[in-house]
Amino acid sequence: MCLYKKIYIFFLGVFLILFSLEVVLQCCHFFIKNKINLTQNEDKVYKIVCLGNSYTQGAGAPHGEGYPGHLERLIQEKYPLQKVIVYNWGIPGGNTSMIIAQISKALVDLSPHLIILRGGEPNIANRYRYRDYLKREGLSEDTLNNLIYRAHDLLFNLRIYRFIVYYIEQTSGAVEEKELVISSSYWHEQHIRLFNRYNRVDFSKYSKKKVLEEIDWIRNISKKYPHPHNHLWLARLYFRTVLKDFDSAFNEIAQGIITDPFYYENMNYVEFNSFSRDYSNESLKRKISSFKKKWLEKYPTLFVRFENIEIEGIKRWVSADLKYIFRVAKAKGIKVVMHNYPVSNIFPQARSVVNGWLKDIADEINVPFLDLAKVFLKLKRSSKSYSNFKTQYFSPDDHLNSKGYKINAEKILKLLEDHKILFK
């Protein structure tokens, strides 16, 4: 038997073995999924997934008092014979690419009936996984990475490929994604408190003792709830307060980059832009240059991009990501509705711009849309004063309070009923 024929038979055998394994895995998945679906149909459980950032998770209200929690209770009260579960997958500070990273595969396994989607505002300041968007849309300058990314996306449809990827991840000790829902009420409260404080408190007026106490508090939370934001907050405390400790701030940012390179890859905008109120433009440029120089000296082999993104680029990013989520949902027969952000007095112009994007995207993909900004504008006009309106519906950090989230949930429920989406 000639050598070419042996090689041909060998590869044919490998192909037939892999093909047989793929058929077996696909059949197993089909029967298991059907069995799960039959069980779920018997129980008549209607599943809703709420996607978004801190306004979805419920920042500003007690644990379980965000709009997803209110929505589940409202539906159960109004339709007592129906079983419903509302999943809160809000990610504090999470941009649209972070949402995709956590739900794209989970949606397939959970198979919800409905997605309630709101996102985009954090993209203005948070560039985490921005490169994922570029690769997904074929916009990255790295042609090889584009091809690898698309090949991975295509091959992931094969069960045998998923099994191999899973095996490699397990044996190599790869870090798994964090849980989507924080089960501990205490640590949920602590993390939301931390998230709120870094957005609102002016630490520049703190004494050295109070700043150091704040740093210890954050480190304690980090032990229980590690998160990429922690390094960012610690860096700000070192850099923007009486400490003025640039070296410690650098070390925190460097640790963040080493831990999760995606998160800090656009440091020019994400981090140093937030320091602009403390330094003149020229001084800020010198600080950025100093960071780049120090980084390259200490980590010459670890490449980090320093770039800015114009507002139109952010709009394209948000639009592409939300449309991607819609396509994934549509392919799985999952209905989608969208809503926007309530506007108070924090970043009103930026939020209004993002709200406009969300409305345009919803119109373009033809999904039901709740203009929550308009709802709260009416409430504001009917209130005795702005102070009264703010106290009634918002927490001090400008997230909604429990009463505000309940209104959000009531309007969502009305939208679902008006469009006859619920339990369909």
N, C-alpha and C positions, 0 to 999 in steps of 0.2 A: 504493500500500500504506500503510495507516494506521500511525501511530507505535507503537501497542500491539502490532500484529502483528509489526513489526520487532523490538521488544524481546523478544517471545515467541520468535521464531525465533532471535535471538541467544543467549538463555539456554538454549534447547533445544540449540543447537549446542555451546555450552560444556559442557552436561551430557553430551551424547553423546560428546564428545571425552574428558572426564574418565572417563566410564564405560568407554570403550574402553581407555584407558590402564590403568585399574584391572583390567580383565579380563586384559590382557596381562601385567601385573605379577603377578597372582595365579597365572596359568598358569605363568609363568617360575619363581615360587617353588615351585609344586607339583612341576614336573619336576626342578628342582635338588635339592629336599629328597628326593624319591624316589630320585634318583640317589645322593645321599649315603647315604641309608638302605640302599640295595642294596649299596653298597660296604662299609658298616659291617656289614651282615648277612653278607657274604662273609667279612669278617675276624673276625666274631663277637666284637666288642669290647663288653664290658659296662661301662657308665659309671656311676660313683657320684659324687655331689657331696656334700661335707661342708660344711654351713653352720653358722656360729656365730661366736664371738669368739676371744679369745686361747687358750682351752682347745681350740679346734679348730685354730688355726694352729700350735700347738705350743710356745707360750711355756714356758720352763723346761727345754726339751730342745734338743739340737743340731738344726740344719736337717735336715728330712726324718724326724725321730724323733717327730713328733706322732702321734696315733692314726690319721690318714688314711694316712700313710706305712707304719705298721705293718700296717694293715688290707690295703693293697694287697699287701704282701709275704706276709702270712698266706694270703690267697686264692690267690695265684700258687703258693705252696708246696703248698697242699692240693688245688688244681685246676689242675695244670700244663697241661692241654689247653685251658683257657679263657683268653681274653685279657681282662684287666680293667684299667681306668684309674680311679684314685680321685683326684678333684680336691679339693684343699684350698682352700676359699674362706673360711677363717677370717679375720675382721677384728679385730685387737687392739682391745679396748675397744668393739667394735661392738655397737650395740643392734639391736633387731629391725627398725626402720625403715631402718637403714643396710644391713642384709642385703637387704631388699626392693629398695632402690634399686639395688643392684649385681647382683641376680640375676633380677629379674622379666622382663627382655627377654633376658638371656643364656641362661636356661633354655630359651627357645623355640628359640634357634639351636643350642644344644648337644644338646638332647633326651636327657638322661640317663635311665637306667632306674630309678634309685633316688636319693632324697635322705635323708641322715642329718642330722637337725636338732636343734640345741640352742642356745637363746638366751634372753635375758631378764634375766640378772643385771646387765649394763651399763646397762639402762634405768633402774636406780635412781639412777645418778649422771650418765648421759649423755643429754641431751635433744636430741641432733642429730636433725633431721628429725622431731621430734615433731609439727610442724604438718602434715607429710605424712599422718600417721595421722589427725589430726583431719579433714583434707580428704577422705581416702579413706572415712572412716566417716560423712561428712556432719555432723561435730560442730563444725566451725569456725563462728564467729559471722559470718564474712565470706561472705555469701550469693553474691556475684558470683564470688569465688574458688572457692567450692564448685562452682558451675555450670561455670566454666571448666575446673576440674580433672576433673570428670566427663565433660565434652564431649571433652576431650583423651583421656581413657581410652577413650571410645567410638570416637572417630575413629582411634585408633591401630590399630584392626583393618583400616583401609583402607591398602593399600600406597602409593597415591598420596599420602596424607597423610603417611606415614612418609618418603617420598621428599622431600616439600616441607620437612618438619621437619629432615631430615638436611642438605638443601641450605642452609637458613637457618643451621644451626649451623656448617657448614663455612665459609660465606662471611662470617659474623659473627665468626669466630675464637673461638667458644664453647669452653670448656675441656671436654675429654672426661673420662669417668670414669677413675680410675687403674686400672692392671692389678690383677686380682684376686689374682694370685700373684706374690710377689717371687722373681724368678729368681736373683738374686745371693745366694749363701749368706752372704757377708760382710755385706752390708747388711741381710739378714734378721736375722743375729745382733746387729748393732748396734741395729736398731730394737727387737728384743725386749728387749735389755739396757736400753735407754732406757725402754721400757714398764714393765719390772719395777722399775727404780730409782724412778720417780716414784710408784709405789704403796707402796714399802717403806722407802726411806731417809729418815731424819730429817735433812733438810738444815739445820735450825735450829742444829745443833751444829757445822756446818762453819765454818772460818775464811773471811774475806773472799777470800783468795787461792784457796782451794779452790772456793768458790762461783763465782768468775769463770772458773776453769778449766772447771767444769761447764757454764757458759753457753756458752763457746767450743766445747765438745765437742758440745753440742746444735745449735748453729748450723752446725757442720760436717756433722753428720748430715742436717740439714734441706736442705742443698744437694743431697745425693744422694737423699734420700727425704723430699720435702715432705709434710707431713701436718698436718691441723688441730690435732692434739694438741700440736704443737711450741710453739705460742703459749701454750697453757695451761701447759705445763711451765715455760717461761721466765718466765711471769707469777708462778708459784709461787715460783721461785727468787728473783726480785726481792722478792716480798712476804713470804715466810715465813722468810727467812734473816736473817743479820746485816746484810744490805744495807738491809732495810726501805724499799725504794725503790718507793713507791706509784706515782709518775709513770711509771716504766719498766714496772711491772706493768700499769698502765692502757694504755700504748701497745701492749704485746703483745696484750692482750685486744682493744683496738680494731682492731689489725691483723688479728686472727683474725676479727672480725666483718665487716670490710671484705672479707676474702678469702672467707669463707663464712658469711654471716649466719645460716644455719640452726643452725650449731654452737653459737653463743653466745647464742641468743635467750632462754634461760632462765637468765641469768647468776646470778640470786639463789641458785638451788639448786646449779647446776653448779659455779660457781667459788667464791663467797664462803662457801658452806656448808663447803667443804674447809678454809677458814681458821679455822673456829670454835674449834679447840683453842688458837689463839694469842690470841684476843681474847674479851672478855666479850660477852654478847649485845647490850648497849647499844652497846658500841664497834663491834661488827660491824655493827649497824644504821646507825651513823654512817658507816662505811666504804662500805656499800652506797649510802646516800643520796649520799655524796660522789661515788661512781662515776657514779650516774645523772645528777647535776647536771653533772659535768664532761663526760660523754658528750653530753648535750643541748646544752651550750655549744659543743663542738667539732664535732659532727656533727648539727646541728638537723634535717636533712632525712632522715637515715637512722634509721628507726624500729627499736627493739629492745624486745622484750617482757621484762619482769622478773616472773616468776611462779614459784610453787611448785606441785608436784603431789603430792597425797596418795598414800599407798601403794595405796589401792583404785583410784585413777586409773591408776597404773603397771600394776597387774594387768590392768585393762581394755585398756590399750595393748598389753601383751605378748600377751594372749589374742587380740585382734583381728588383730595382725600375723601371729602364727603360724598362725592359722586362714586368713588370706589366702594365705600361702605354700602351705598345704595345698590350698586351692581351685585355685590356679594349677597346682600339680603334678597334681592329680586331673584337671583339664580337659585336660592334655596326656598323660594315661595314665602318669604317673610315680608310682611307689610311694614312700611316706614312712615312716620310722621315727624315733622320738625317744628321746633320753636326757637325763639331768640331770647336775648337777655333783657331783663328789666333794667331801666336806666335810672340811676339816682344821681349822685354828684361826683363819683369817682370815675375818671376817664370817660366823661360823657361823650366826647367827640369820637374817640376810638371805638367805644362800644356802639355808637350809632352807625359808624361805618361798617363794623362787622355785622350788625343787625341787618343792614342793607344787603350785604353779601348773602346772608342766610336766606333772606326773602327771595332774592334773584335765583339762588341755587334751587330752592324748593319749587319755584315756578318752572325752572328749566327741566327738572326731572319729574315734575308733575306729581308732587306729594302734598298731602294736607299740611297746612302751616298755621301755627298759632303765633300771632304777633303779640308777644307778651309785653314788649315795650309799650305798645299802644294801650294795653290793659292798665298798666301802672301809671301811664300818663293821665288817663281818665281819673284814676284814684287820686293822683296828685292834684288835679284841678278841682276835685270835689272836696279836698281836705281844707280845713280852716287855715292851715299854714304849712309851709314846707317842713318845719320842725315836727309838726304833728304827723304828717305823712311819713316822714323818715322813721320816727319812733314806732309807729304802728306796724310797718311792714318790713323794715330793714334792721339788721344788726349794726352795731357801731362800725364794723369793718366794711360795710356796704354790701355784704351778702344779704339775702333775704332772711328774715327770722321765721319761726314756725308758722305764724299767721300768713306771711307772704308766700311761703312754700305751699301752704294749703290752697291759697288762691290759684297758684300755678297749677296744682293738681286738679282743682275744680275745672279750670279752663281746658286743660288737656282732656279730661273726661268728656266735657261737652263737645270738644272737637271730634273725639272718637265716636260719640253718639251721632253727631250731625252727619258724619261721613259714613255711618253704619259700618265701622271697622271692627268694633269690639265683638269678640266671640265669633268672628267670621273666618 
